[in-house]
C-alpha cells in the first residue's frame, strides 16, 4: 500500500514538473528564456515519472530500462540545451534579457 502511494506521489510530482516546463516553453517570450523550461523542469519531471515506473514495474528489483533512459536523458538534455544556446548566439538571435555593462568592474 505504501508503495502505491509513493508511486502515485511521484507520478503527480512528475506531471507537475513536466507541465511547468511545457508552460514555460509556451509562454516565455525569448528563445534563450525558453531553453530553461524543457532543459530543467521537464528533465526533473521525467525523472520522477521514471522513478514511479521503476517502483511499479520493478517488483522490488532494479529496472535497467528506466535507468538507461534516465542516464541518456541526463546526458542528452544539457548537451542539447547548450548546443541550442550556442546556435542562437552564433545566429545572433535577439534576446530580451539585459546585457551586462562593459567597462565596469564589480568589486
Secondary structure, DSSP 8 states (H G I E B T S, - for coil): -HHHHHHHHHHHHHHHHHHHHHHHHHH-SSHHHHHHIIIIIHHHHHHHHHHHHHHHHHTTS--HHHHHHHHHHHHHHHHHHHHHHHHHHHTT----S----SS----
